[in-house]
């Protein structure tokens, strides 16, 4: 199921639409309460956080689907889900996409890297042929997708192939059924603007920290015509940095007392979780059973 909102609905109201990565259900609650209207489930964050693995294609569809189901249980905001290279050839990819739709994905992006993939902002990326990627997109397109679902094609060709080849891939992917383009690791404003013109569909830019793409503001991205601004790991990196500092403080001093002001309070946690509402319902049930 897609939830009550779609990426398309949010796109019509936001230029660009900010999409933030969430690693679990509680992060989704925090993002929603901060005002974000669309969320992202990153393959890298699942591999890193749940399995202690690098973003090198180790995950399978069920590992991602389980994370999607947990996040979907806490929010009805649309989820854009990272499916890496799709985990197989065209028939396998179709099955995997529909499995994720059942889990709660409102959109997916599939990339044109070789299954032995790399992080999009690392060197050494290898691409599949244009035809191989188009075959996957056509198969997904022809598989009776829900009306409001978004099929997004990610290209990692920028910086790997000549720019003319990047544009040729973008044009071919849209012709094969991609309803949006994920332009990975683009560094030039002029190139990005040209890519957007060629695509003719909404374009997403990955504004990730410590990557190749400049940290363009939403205002500047909007001026360039970017439809979606992705921030896949911002909160995850902040969480990790804070957790490492807390562990180090506790390990070195035997107390966390100096860092208590930096911690989320019990009251704040309970407020986000509507804890009192659950307690009141439990109390009512106990009263009725007496």
C-alpha positions in Angstrom: 0.0 0.0 0.0 1.1 3.6 -0.6 -0.2 5.2 2.5 -2.5 8.3 2.3 -0.1 10.5 0.4 2.1 10.1 -2.7 5.4 11.7 -3.8 3.4 13.2 -6.7 1.0 15.0 -4.3 3.9 16.5 -2.4 5.8 17.5 -5.5 2.9 19.6 -6.6 3.2 21.7 -3.5 6.9 22.0 -2.9 9.7 23.2 -5.3 11.9 21.5 -4.6 10.5 18.8 -2.3 13.0 18.0 0.5 13.2 14.3 1.2 15.1 13.2 4.3 16.5 9.8 5.2 15.1 7.9 8.2 16.7 4.9 9.7 13.8 3.6 11.8 10.3 4.4 12.9 11.2 6.9 15.6 13.3 8.9 13.2 10.3 9.0 10.9 8.2 10.5 13.7 10.9 13.1 14.4 11.1 14.0 10.7 7.4 14.2 10.3 7.1 16.5 13.4 9.8 18.7 12.0 7.6 19.3 9.0 9.0 17.1 6.3 6.5 15.8 3.7 8.4 12.8 2.2 10.9 10.3 3.7 13.7 8.2 2.3 14.8 4.6 3.1 18.5 4.4 2.2 20.2 1.1 1.4 23.4 2.4 2.8 21.9 3.3 6.2 20.3 -0.1 6.5 23.5 -1.9 5.7 25.5 0.4 8.0 23.1 0.5 11.0 21.5 -2.9 11.1 24.3 -5.1 9.7 27.5 -3.2 10.3 28.3 -3.5 6.5 29.4 -0.9 3.9 27.2 0.2 1.1 28.4 -2.4 -1.4 25.2 -4.3 -2.4 25.1 -6.8 0.5 21.4 -6.3 1.2 18.5 -8.2 -0.3 14.9 -7.3 -0.8 13.5 -8.7 2.4 16.0 -6.8 4.6 14.9 -3.6 3.0 11.2 -4.5 3.0 11.4 -5.2 6.8 12.8 -1.8 7.4 10.1 -0.2 5.2 7.4 -2.0 7.1 8.7 -0.8 10.4 8.9 2.8 9.2 5.5 2.6 7.5 4.0 1.5 10.8 4.8 5.0 12.3 3.9 7.3 9.4 1.7 7.8 6.4 4.2 10.1 4.7 5.4 8.8 1.3 8.5 6.6 1.3 11.1 6.7 -1.4 13.0 3.4 -1.2 16.5 2.7 -2.4 16.6 -0.7 -4.2 20.2 -0.5 -5.4 20.4 -2.4 -8.7 17.2 -4.3 -8.2 18.7 -7.6 -7.0 18.6 -9.6 -10.2 17.5 -9.5 -13.8 14.3 -7.9 -15.0 11.8 -10.6 -13.8 13.4 -10.7 -10.3 13.4 -6.9 -10.2 9.7 -6.7 -11.0 8.9 -9.2 -8.2 11.1 -7.2 -5.8 9.5 -3.9 -6.6 6.0 -5.2 -6.0 7.2 -6.8 -2.7 8.3 -3.3 -1.6 5.1 -1.8 -2.7 3.3 -4.3 -0.5 5.6 -3.3 2.4 4.7 0.4 2.0 7.0 2.0 -0.6 5.4 5.0 -2.5 8.4 5.2 -4.9 11.6 3.4 -5.6 14.8 4.2 -7.4 16.9 1.7 -9.2 20.4 2.4 -10.4 22.5 1.6 -13.4 25.5 0.3 -11.6 26.9 -3.3 -11.9 25.5 -5.5 -9.1 29.0 -5.3 -7.5 28.1 -1.7 -6.8 29.8 1.2 -5.0 28.5 4.1 -3.0 27.5 6.8 -5.6 30.1 9.2 -4.3 33.0 6.7 -4.4 35.5 6.0 -7.3 35.5 2.7 -9.2 31.9 2.6 -10.2 31.0 0.2 -13.1 27.8 0.6 -15.1 25.6 -1.9 -16.8 24.8 -1.4 -20.5 22.1 1.1 -21.4 20.0 -1.7 -22.8 20.2 -3.8 -19.6 19.0 -0.9 -17.5 16.2 -0.1 -20.0 15.1 -3.7 -19.9 14.6 -3.5 -16.1 12.7 -0.2 -16.4 10.4 -1.5 -19.1 9.6 -4.6 -17.2 8.7 -2.6 -14.1 6.7 -0.1 -16.1 4.7 -2.9 -17.7 3.9 -4.7 -14.4 0.7 -3.0 -13.4 2.1 -0.4 -10.9 -0.3 1.4 -8.6 -1.6 4.7 -10.0 0.3 7.0 -7.6 3.6 5.0 -7.5 6.8 6.7 -8.8 9.4 4.7 -10.7 12.7 6.6 -10.5 15.9 5.7 -12.4 19.2 6.6 -10.9 22.1 7.1 -13.1 25.7 6.9 -11.8 27.1 7.7 -15.2 28.2 11.3 -14.3 31.9 11.3 -14.0 32.2 7.7 -15.3 31.1 8.2 -18.9 31.3 11.3 -21.1 28.5 13.8 -20.4 26.9 13.1 -23.8 26.5 9.4 -22.6 24.9 10.6 -19.3 22.3 12.6 -21.3 21.7 9.6 -23.6 21.1 7.4 -20.6 18.7 9.9 -19.1 16.7 10.2 -22.3 16.6 6.4 -22.8 15.5 5.7 -19.2 12.6 8.2 -19.4 11.6 6.6 -22.8 11.7 3.2 -21.0 9.3 4.2 -18.3 11.2 6.2 -15.7 8.9 8.8 -14.3 11.7 10.6 -12.5 15.5 10.8 -12.6 18.0 10.5 -9.8 21.1 12.4 -10.9 23.9 11.1 -8.7 27.1 12.9 -7.9 26.6 15.8 -10.2 29.1 18.6 -9.5 28.3 21.3 -12.2 25.3 23.6 -12.1 25.4 23.9 -15.9 25.5 20.2 -16.4 22.6 19.7 -14.0 20.5 22.3 -15.7 21.1 20.6 -19.1 20.3 17.2 -17.6 17.0 18.5 -16.3 16.1 19.9 -19.7 16.8 16.6 -21.4 15.0 14.5 -18.8 11.7 16.4 -19.1 10.5 14.6 -15.8 11.2 15.5 -12.2 14.9 15.3 -11.3 16.2 14.4 -7.8 19.6 15.6 -6.6 21.4 13.9 -3.7 22.7 16.7 -1.5 24.7 14.4 0.8 27.4 15.6 3.1 31.0 14.7 2.4 30.1 13.8 -1.2 30.9 15.1 -4.6 27.8 17.2 -5.0 28.0 20.7 -3.6 25.7 21.4 -0.6 23.4 23.5 -2.7 20.5 25.2 -0.8 16.9 24.4 -1.5 16.5 27.9 -2.9 19.4 27.4 -5.4 18.1 23.9 -6.4 14.7 25.4 -7.0 16.3 28.1 -9.2 18.0 25.4 -11.3 14.7 23.5 -11.7 15.5 20.6 -9.4 12.2 18.8 -8.3 13.5 16.9 -5.2 16.4 17.5 -2.8 17.5 14.3 -1.1 19.3 14.4 2.3 19.8 10.6 2.8 22.1 10.3 5.8 22.1 13.7 7.6 20.2 12.6 10.7 22.0 9.2 10.7 25.4 10.9 10.7 24.2 13.3 13.5 23.0 10.3 15.6 26.2 8.4 15.1 28.3 11.4 16.0 26.3 12.0 19.2 26.3 8.3 20.2 30.0 8.0 19.7 30.6 11.0 22.0 28.3 9.6 24.7 29.9 6.2 24.6 33.4 7.7 24.8 32.4 10.0 27.7 30.9 7.1 29.6 33.8 4.8 28.9 36.4 7.4 29.9 34.8 8.9 33.0 32.3 6.3 34.2 29.5 8.8 34.2 27.3 10.6 31.7 26.3 13.4 34.0 28.2 16.1 32.1 26.4 15.2 28.9 22.8 14.9 30.3 21.8 18.4 28.9 22.7 17.1 25.4 20.4 14.1 25.7 16.8 13.7 24.7 14.7 13.8 27.8 12.3 11.1 28.9 9.5 13.6 28.7 10.4 14.5 25.1 10.5 10.8 24.1 7.2 10.1 25.7 5.6 13.1 24.0 6.7 12.0 20.6 5.4 8.5 21.2 2.1 9.7 22.7 3.0 7.6 25.7 0.3 9.1 28.0 -2.4 8.2 25.5 -1.4 4.5 25.5 -1.2 4.5 29.3 -4.7 6.0 29.6 -6.0 3.3 27.3 -4.3 0.6 29.4 -5.7 2.1 32.6 -9.2 2.1 31.2 -8.9 -1.6 30.2 -7.6 -2.5 33.6 -10.5 -0.6 35.3 -13.0 -2.4 33.1 -11.6 -5.8 34.0 -12.0 -5.3 37.7 
